[in-house]
Amino acid sequence: MKRIFLILTIITGLGLAFSCTKDTKDPVLDMSLATKPAFTAPVDASSFVLTKAGSENVMADFTWTPTVYNLANLSNIKYILQMDVVDNSFSNPLTLVSSESTNFSINVGTINQKLVGQDLATDVAHNIYFRVVSFVNNKEGYENLNSDVLTLSITPYSDVVIVKTLYLLGDATTAQWDNNIALPFTYVSGSTFSIVTTLEAGKFMKVISRLGSWAPQWGTDATGTSSGGILVYRPDEATADPAGIPSPDVSGEYKITVDTAALTYTIGTPNPELFMLGDGSPAGWDNSLALPMNGTGGNYTLTLDLAGGGFLKFITTLGQWAPMYGTDETGTSAGGPLVYRPDEATTDPPSIPAPTEPGTYTINVNTVDLTYTIE
C-alpha cells in the first residue's frame, strides 16, 4: 500500500507541475488595455492672438498624460506632437517635437513662422489642430496611440524676415584676405550659418557680412581655438579688429558653423556618414536601424524600394536623434530644403514626405547646400 501511495503521490505532483508549466504564459502587449495620452494644457478651444512684439514670449505650454500600457518592462515611450493647419485628419501633419518628454513649450515667433509658412492669412483667426502620437519601438511592431485632437484658435501676424548672408575669408581659405570674393555661408536657422570648405593648416580666418567691406566683422579672442570658441563682433571701422580664428593643424575639408546671436563658432570635419529613417522607409523610426547612405563630406545618395507614404529624416549617428536633418513647410516628396537640427535642445524640424506611390527611388542629399531630391 505504501508503494502504491508513493506512486500516486509522484504522478499527482508531476501532473501539477505540468499544469503549472502549461498555464504560465509570457505577458503580451494588449493595445485594448492601453491608455492613450491626453492633453492637460492648454485648454481645448482656447484663443491666441499673436503679436510681433511678443515674439519671444511662450505662446503655450503643451502638456499631456503619459501613455500607459499593460506591460511594465517596455522601452522608453516616445511622443510626437503634431500640428495640422487644414483640418483634424492629420493627412499631412507638421511635427513640432519628438521626444520622451510629456511637455513642450513653443514661443510666439516660432509658431507664427510655421503658420505663415503654410500660407495662412495673417490677422485672421484660424482653427489649428494638435495631437500627440505615442509609440514604443517600431521594430517591435507596437502600434501608435493618438491622443484626442486639441483645437486652438490662433491669429498669426505678418512678419517678413530678411536673412543677410555671411562670408568667410582669410589666409586659411581659398578666398585669402580678399573681401570681394569671400566665401558665402549657408543659412541654417535662427542666427546660425554654416559652410563646408577647404582650410589650410596653421592659418587664420574671419567672418564678414558685406562683400568689399571689413565691417561688420567677426573674429575671436585669445580663448578661441581651431575647434571652436567665442565670436568677437566688430560693428564698424572705428572698432578695433578682433583676432583671427585659427584653422586646424591639418589641412582638409572642414565644416564651420557660426551663431551670431550666441556669438560662438565651431570647426569640425563634415559628417562622414549619413543615415535615412522614417516610417516611409524600411528602417521605420528606429534610429539604431537607420539606412546608411552612400557618399561622404556633404553629398549622399541612396537608391531603394519605398512602399509609398509616410515620412523620412536623416541622422548622422546611429542611435542618436541629433544631429538630424528634416525639412520645412515647403519640402515635398520630390525635393526641397534641408533643415538642420544640431542637438537635442533644438526643436525637431518637420519630416520629409515620402512619395505616395510605391516604387524604386533615388534620394540625393546635400548637407552643404542643405537640399534634397527624391526621384
C-alpha positions in Angstrom: 0.0 0.0 0.0 2.8 2.3 0.8 4.4 1.8 -2.6 1.0 2.4 -4.3 0.5 5.6 -2.3 4.0 6.8 -3.2 3.5 6.2 -6.9 0.2 8.1 -6.8 1.8 11.0 -5.0 4.6 11.2 -7.6 2.1 11.1 -10.5 -0.1 13.8 -8.9 3.0 16.0 -8.3 4.1 15.6 -11.9 0.6 16.5 -13.1 0.5 19.6 -11.0 3.9 20.7 -12.3 2.9 20.1 -15.9 -0.3 22.0 -15.3 1.6 25.0 -13.8 4.1 25.0 -16.7 1.4 24.8 -19.3 -0.7 27.6 -17.9 2.3 30.0 -17.4 2.5 32.3 -20.4 4.6 35.3 -21.2 2.7 38.6 -20.9 1.9 40.2 -24.3 1.1 43.7 -25.3 -2.7 44.2 -25.5 -3.5 47.6 -27.1 -7.1 47.3 -25.9 -5.7 47.7 -22.4 -3.5 50.7 -23.2 -4.4 54.3 -22.1 -3.7 56.9 -24.7 -2.1 60.2 -24.0 -4.4 63.1 -23.1 -3.8 66.9 -23.2 -3.8 68.6 -19.9 -2.8 72.0 -21.3 -3.7 74.3 -23.0 -7.5 74.1 -22.7 -9.3 73.0 -25.8 -10.9 75.9 -27.8 -8.5 78.4 -26.3 -7.8 81.5 -28.4 -4.4 83.1 -29.1 -3.7 86.4 -30.9 0.0 86.5 -31.8 1.9 89.8 -32.0 5.4 90.6 -33.2 6.2 92.5 -30.0 5.6 89.3 -28.1 7.5 87.0 -30.5 10.0 85.9 -27.7 7.2 85.0 -25.3 5.9 81.5 -24.8 2.5 81.0 -26.6 1.6 77.8 -25.0 3.0 75.1 -22.7 1.7 71.8 -24.2 1.4 69.1 -21.6 -0.1 65.6 -21.7 -0.5 62.5 -19.6 1.8 59.6 -20.4 0.7 56.6 -22.3 0.1 53.5 -20.1 0.5 50.0 -21.5 -0.4 46.7 -19.8 3.3 45.8 -19.8 5.7 47.4 -17.3 9.1 46.4 -18.9 8.7 48.3 -22.2 11.5 50.5 -23.5 11.0 54.3 -23.2 7.8 55.6 -24.7 8.3 58.2 -27.5 5.9 61.1 -28.2 5.5 63.2 -31.3 3.5 66.5 -31.0 1.9 67.2 -34.4 0.0 70.2 -35.8 -2.4 70.3 -38.7 -3.4 73.7 -40.2 -6.0 72.3 -42.7 -8.3 70.0 -40.7 -8.1 67.4 -38.0 -7.4 64.5 -40.3 -3.6 65.0 -40.0 -3.1 63.8 -43.5 0.0 66.0 -43.8 0.9 67.0 -40.3 3.8 69.2 -39.1 6.0 67.8 -36.4 6.6 70.2 -33.5 8.7 67.9 -31.3 9.7 64.3 -31.0 10.9 63.2 -27.6 10.3 61.1 -24.5 9.0 64.1 -22.6 5.3 64.8 -21.9 5.6 68.5 -22.3 6.7 71.1 -24.9 6.8 74.9 -25.0 6.6 76.9 -28.2 7.1 80.6 -28.4 5.1 83.1 -30.4 7.7 83.8 -33.1 8.3 80.1 -33.8 4.6 79.1 -34.2 3.9 82.3 -36.2 6.6 81.4 -38.7 5.2 77.9 -39.1 1.6 79.2 -39.7 2.7 81.9 -42.1 4.8 79.3 -43.9 1.6 77.4 -44.6 0.2 80.4 -46.4 -2.3 81.2 -43.7 -3.8 84.7 -43.9 -2.4 87.0 -41.2 -4.6 89.0 -38.8 -7.3 86.3 -39.2 -8.2 83.6 -36.6 -7.6 80.1 -37.8 -8.6 76.8 -36.1 -5.3 74.9 -35.7 -5.3 71.2 -34.6 -2.9 69.4 -32.4 -2.4 65.8 -31.4 0.1 63.6 -29.6 1.3 60.3 -31.2 2.9 57.9 -28.8 4.9 54.7 -29.7 7.4 52.4 -28.1 9.6 50.9 -30.8 8.6 50.4 -34.4 10.8 47.3 -34.9 8.9 45.5 -32.1 5.6 46.1 -34.0 3.9 48.2 -31.4 1.0 50.3 -32.7 0.8 54.0 -32.3 -1.6 55.6 -29.9 -3.1 59.0 -30.8 -4.5 61.5 -28.3 -7.8 63.2 -28.9 -7.4 66.3 -31.1 -6.8 69.6 -29.4 -8.2 72.6 -31.3 -6.9 76.1 -30.7 -7.9 79.4 -32.4 -4.7 81.2 -33.4 -4.3 84.6 -35.2 -0.9 85.0 -36.8 0.8 88.3 -37.7 2.6 89.4 -40.8 6.4 89.1 -40.3 8.8 89.3 -43.2 12.3 88.1 -42.1 15.3 89.0 -44.3 18.3 86.9 -43.7 21.6 88.5 -44.7 24.4 86.3 -46.0 27.6 85.9 -44.1 31.0 85.4 -45.8 34.2 83.6 -44.8 37.7 84.8 -45.7 41.3 84.6 -44.5 44.7 83.1 -45.5 43.2 79.7 -44.3 40.6 79.9 -47.1 40.7 79.9 -50.9 39.5 83.5 -50.8 42.6 84.6 -48.9 42.1 88.1 -47.4 40.2 89.4 -50.5 36.9 90.7 -49.1 35.4 90.9 -52.6 35.5 87.2 -53.1 34.8 85.9 -49.6 33.0 82.5 -49.4 29.2 82.6 -48.7 27.8 80.7 -45.7 24.6 78.7 -45.9 21.8 79.9 -43.6 20.8 77.1 -41.2 18.2 78.6 -38.9 17.7 81.4 -36.4 21.1 83.1 -36.2 23.1 80.1 -37.3 25.1 79.8 -40.5 27.5 77.1 -41.8 29.9 76.4 -44.6 31.9 73.3 -45.7 35.1 74.4 -47.3 38.8 73.5 -47.6 41.1 75.1 -44.9 44.9 75.3 -44.9 46.6 74.3 -41.7 48.1 76.9 -39.3 46.4 79.9 -40.8 43.5 82.3 -39.8 40.1 83.4 -41.0 37.3 85.8 -40.2 33.6 86.4 -41.0 32.1 89.4 -42.7 28.6 90.4 -43.5 29.2 92.6 -46.6 31.4 91.9 -49.6 34.0 94.5 -50.1 33.8 95.8 -46.5 35.7 95.0 -43.3 32.8 95.8 -41.0 30.6 94.3 -39.7 33.1 91.6 -38.9 33.5 88.7 -36.5 36.7 87.2 -35.2 37.6 85.7 -31.8 39.6 86.4 -28.7 42.6 84.7 -27.0 40.5 81.8 -25.9 39.4 80.9 -29.5 40.8 77.6 -30.8 40.9 75.7 -34.1 37.8 73.6 -33.0 35.6 76.4 -31.5 35.3 79.4 -29.3 33.8 82.8 -28.8 33.0 85.2 -31.7 34.0 88.8 -31.2 31.9 91.3 -33.1 33.3 94.4 -34.8 30.3 96.6 -35.7 32.2 99.3 -37.6 35.6 100.5 -38.8 36.1 102.6 -35.7 36.2 99.5 -33.6 39.5 97.6 -33.2 39.8 94.3 -35.2 39.3 91.1 -33.3 41.8 88.3 -33.5 41.6 85.9 -36.4 40.0 82.5 -35.9 42.8 79.8 -36.1 42.4 76.9 -38.6 43.0 73.3 -37.7 46.5 71.8 -37.6 45.8 69.5 -40.6 44.7 70.9 -44.0 41.5 69.5 -45.4 37.7 69.9 -45.7 36.0 71.3 -42.6 32.5 72.5 -41.6 32.5 75.9 -39.9 29.3 76.9 -38.0 28.8 80.3 -36.5 26.0 81.7 -34.3 25.9 85.5 -34.5 23.4 85.7 -31.6 25.1 83.3 -29.2 28.5 84.6 -30.5 30.0 81.2 -30.8 31.7 79.2 -33.6 32.7 75.5 -34.1 35.0 73.9 -36.6 34.9 70.2 -37.4 35.2 67.7 -40.1 32.0 67.2 -42.2 29.8 64.3 -41.1 31.5 61.3 -42.7 28.2 59.3 -42.7 24.5 59.9 -43.1 21.6 57.6 -42.4 18.0 57.6 -43.5 15.0 56.6 -41.4 11.3 57.1 -41.0 8.0 55.3 -41.4 8.3 55.9 -45.2 11.5 53.8 -45.2 12.2 50.1 -44.4 14.0 51.3 -41.2 10.9 52.7 -39.6 11.6 55.2 -36.8 14.2 53.0 -35.1 17.4 55.2 -35.1 19.6 52.2 -34.5 18.4 50.6 -37.7 18.6 53.7 -40.0 19.8 53.0 -43.5 23.4 54.1 -44.4 23.6 56.4 -47.5 26.5 56.4 -50.0 28.9 59.3 -50.1 30.8 61.5 -47.6 31.6 65.1 -46.8 28.3 66.6 -47.8 27.0 64.6 -50.8 25.0 61.5 -50.2 22.7 59.2 -52.3 20.7 56.0 -51.8 18.6 54.0 -54.2 16.0 51.7 -52.8 12.4 50.5 -52.9 9.8 52.5 -50.9 6.4 51.2 -50.1 4.7 54.6 -50.5 3.5 57.1 -48.0 5.0 58.1 -44.6 7.9 60.4 -43.8 11.7 60.5 -43.8 14.5 62.1 -41.9 18.3 61.9 -41.9 20.7 61.4 -38.9 24.5 61.4 -38.7 24.9 58.9 -35.9 23.2 55.6 -35.4 21.2 55.5 -32.2 21.1 59.3 -31.8 18.4 61.8 -32.8 20.8 64.7 -33.3 22.4 65.9 -35.4 19.4 65.5 -37.7 18.1 66.8 -41.0 14.4 67.3 -41.8 12.7 70.0 -44.0 10.4 72.9 -43.6 6.8 73.6 -44.8 8.0 73.9 -48.4 9.5 70.4 -48.6 7.8 67.9 -50.8 8.1 64.3 -51.8 10.1 65.4 -54.8 12.6 67.7 -53.1 13.2 70.8 -51.1 15.3 72.4 -48.4 17.0 70.5 -45.6 16.6 71.9 -42.0 19.4 71.1 -39.6 18.9 70.1 -36.0 22.3 70.3 -34.3 21.4 69.0 -30.9 18.6 67.6 -28.7 17.9 71.1 -27.3 16.8 72.3 -30.7 13.2 71.7 -31.9 12.8 68.8 -34.4 12.4 70.0 -38.0 9.3 68.7 -39.9 9.7 65.3 -41.5 10.3 64.9 -45.3 7.2 63.5 -47.1 8.0 60.2 -48.8 6.5 59.5 -52.3 2.9 58.3 -52.1 3.3 55.7 -54.8 5.4 52.5 -54.2 8.5 52.1 -56.4 12.2 52.4 -56.7 13.5 55.8 -55.8 16.9 57.6 -55.6 17.3 60.0 -52.7 20.0 62.7 -53.0 21.1 64.7 -50.0 23.5 67.7 -50.0 24.3 68.8 -46.4 26.4 71.7 -47.7 23.7 73.4 -49.8 21.0 72.0 -47.5 18.9 70.5 -50.2 17.4 67.1 -51.1 15.8 65.4 -54.1 13.7 62.2 -54.4 13.4 60.8 -57.9 
